[in-house]
């Protein structure tokens, strides 16, 4: 009643520019989150019981709330009325973040998550928005929620090596606080039993493609690289020399790993992959690869 008597700040009622952007994702076996503003990332692997009891969309919802709590604890923004924008590739979770009236009998876990989130936002005197994003753009948190076969150091190395906008200084993986781990365990007790069989963990598309992750069990997986940076130029030039200039039109002295990057960009562009994906996989810091594609198109269409 004291708050009602003193009134509610207009900052919590009107549309505002977010002071903090948060990104999260979930897989069948885990959740993860990251904020480019705080530079903090985290990940949590579900127990087998949690893996079976929570639906995937419920896991997405839990991940959104856990991420909001963790990022708020590392938020250094000097704002008395913060405004958080939480991003997810789950339309259901994005909508649920705006609700607080779940049926306690039909959706007891959702109700508990909604109440916890509401108390957290009220305690911070914060405004909260949620926004959907395409799954293919949610690369960092997709890896955080899936790649438990990689250590924190390996995961950071992989992500920072393929995206120039990330640096080890701006991607620090922290442990999920004990109070949140306890809360997730409490949610498991609310969840009804589901007649589901355990699903095998699936790595992120990024880890599977770049790190050579191939295992059916996920229990003894390791990072393997089939082509080292030192061997790539020599192998490429040897292949060109063996084929010959007569067939290719150029010599081995004229090729290197840069030609591989531009060729891959051309291949992905023709396959209608989004520009963001081409930049990420090819480690392009800008859309400069389009210049190489234009040159290759001219070569292919010469005389046509």
N, C-alpha and C positions, 0 to 999 in steps of 0.2 A: 504493500500500500504506500510505502514511502516513495517508491519510484513513480507511482501514479500521481501522487500529490505534487512531486517536483516536476513532473512532466517528462516527455520523451524528446530527445534531441531530434531536430529536423533532419540531421545527417543520417539517421537510421530509417527515414521514411521516403526521402526523395531519391531519384535516380542519381547515381554518382559514378565517377571514374574509379575503377578498382585500384587499390593500393598494393595488392598482392595477387599474382597469378599462380595458381597451383594446378599441376597435372598429375593424374593418377590412372592406373589401369589394374586389371585383374586377369588372372588365368584360373584354371581349375585348381591349381596347387598353390597359388600365392597372389599377393597384392604388392604394389609398389607405388611410390610417388616421388615427385621432384618439383622444385620451384626454381626457375631461372633467377628470381629476385633474391632468394636466400642462398642459393647454391647448394641447398641441402637435398639429398636423396635418401631413400630408405627402402627396405624390402622386408617382407614377412612371409615365411613359408607356412602354410596351413598344416595342422596335424591331419592324420588320416580321417579322424572323426569330423573335423571341420571341413575337410575336402568333400566328404560324402554328404554332410548335413546342409551346407549352404548351397543355394543355387548360384549359377555364375553371375546373374544380375545382382543378387544379394551381396556377393563378394565385391562386385564393382561399387555398390553402395557403401559397404563397410570401408573399402579403400578410399573413397572420396572423403569420408568423415575423418578417418585416421590421418590422412594427408593434411587435411585442414588443421587438425590439432597440432601435428608435428611442426608444420610450417609456421603456425602462429607462435610457437615457442622459440623460433629462431628469427622471427620478424623484428628487424631493427628499425622499421619505419616509425618515426615519431609522430604518430597520429592518434589522437584520443578516441576517434571513432573509425577504426579500420574498415575497409571494404574489400572482401575477398571474392575473387572470381575463380571458381573451381571448374576445370575442364575434364571431360571424360568421353570415351568413345561409346559409352552405353547410354542410349536415349532413356532407358528406364531409370537408371540411377540418377541421371541429370534431372528428371522430373521428380523423383522421390526426394531429392535434396530440398525441394521447395514445399514438401508436405509435412504434416504433423498429425494427421488424423487416420492412422492405420487401424484396422480392426485388430484388437488385441488377441482375439481367438484365431483368426485366419492368418494373420501376419505378425506374430509376436516378436520376431527378430527385427523386422522393419520398424515396428513401433518403438522398440528399445533404442534402435539406432537414431530414429528421428528425435526422440526425447533427449538423448545424449547430445546430439548436434545442436538442438535448440538451446539447451542449457549452456553449452560452450559458447555459442554466438552471443547469448545474452550476457554472459559473464565478461566477454570482451567488449561489449557495447558495439558490436560489429554488424555490418550489413553483408549479406551473402548473395552472390549470383552463381548460377551454374550454366554451363554452355557445352553443347555437344561438339565434338570434333571427329574427323574421319580417323578410323583405326590406323590407316597407313601413315598418318602424320604423327601418331602417338608413339614414336620409336623408342625414346628413352625409357618411358615407364613400361612399355611392353617388355623390354629386356629386363627391367627390374623385377617384374612380376613373374618372369618365366625362367631366367637363366641362373638357377640355383646351383648348377654344376660348375659355375665360374665363381672364383673368389671375388671379393670386392675390388681388389687391385686389378684383376684381369678384366672385370666388367668395365671399370673406369678407363682402362687402357683401350679397350675395344671401342667404346663410345666416343672418346676424345680423339681417336685416330681417324675416325670417319666423318667427323663433324668439326670444322674449324671454329664454329661458334662456341664450342664447349672447350673448357680447359680443366685440368685437374684441380685448379684453385676454385673453379665454379661448379664442381661436381663432387661433393663430399658425401659418402654414404655413411649414415649414422645408424646406430642400433635403435630398434623400436623400443620406447620406454616401457618399463615393467608394468606401469599402470594400464597402458593400452593393451599389452599382451594379456593381462588379467581380464580386461574388459571383453576382449575377443573370446576368451575362454568362457566367460559368463554368457555371452551370446549363444555359444554352442549349446548350452543347457536349455535355452529357450526354443531352439530349433527342433521341429518334429523330425522323426526318422524318415529317410527317403530310401526307397528300394533302388539304390544305384550301386553299380560295381565300380571299384576304383579305376580311375583313368590314368594312363601312362602320361608322365610329364612331357610336354612338347616345348622345345626351345623356341626362342624368338626367331623370326625369319632372318634377322640380321646375324645372330649367332650361328645358325645353321648354315648360312651362306658364306660367312666370312671366316668362321673358326673351324669348320669341318666337324661340327658336333654330330656324331652319328652313333646312337645307342638306343636299343629298344627298352632298356630298363631305367636308365638315368642314374643308376647307383654307382657306377664306376667310370663316369665320363671324364674325358680330358680334352684340352685344347690341342688341336693338331693343325699344322700348316703344311700344305702340300707343295707350296712354291715359295721359296724365300726371296727376299728382296735382292740378295746378292746373285742368286742363280737366274732370276728372271731375264735380265738383259742378255746374258750369254746364251741361254736356251733359245730366246727369240731370234737372235742373230744367227745361231747355228741352223735353225729351221729355215730361215730365209736363204742362207748360203746353200743348203742342200737342195732347195727347190730351184734356185737359179734366177738370175736377172731376166733371162729370156722369157720365162713364164710370168714373173711378177712385175717386171718393169722397173725394179729398183734393187739395190744391193744391200747387203747386211749392214754396211756402214751407215745406212740411211734410216735404220729403225732402232727403236728402244722401247722402254716401258711407257713412254708418253704416247706412242702410237697405239699401244694397247688400251690406254685410258680413252683416247678419242674414238677408237673403234667400238669400244664398249658403249660409249655414250651414243654413238650412231645406232647401234643395235637396239638399245633400250628406247631410244627416241622413236624408231620405226615400229617398235612393239607398243607404242602409245603409253609408255610409263610416264608418270608425272615428273615434271622438272625437279621437284624436291627430291624424289627418289634417285634420279640420275646424279644429282649433286651429292647426295649422301653416300651412295655406293661408290661413285667415282672419286670421292674426296675433292670435289670442286668447291672452292670457296665462293664462287659466283656462277652466273650463267654464261661464263666465257666459253663453255664447251659448245654453245650454239654456233660460234664462229667456225669451229672445226667441222661441224655438221654441214654448214653451208658450203664449205670448200669440198667436202666429200660428195655432196649432192651434185655439184658442178662437174666433178670428175666422172661420176656415174652417168650423167646425162650428156656428156660431151658427144657431139655429132648426132644427137637424137633430134 
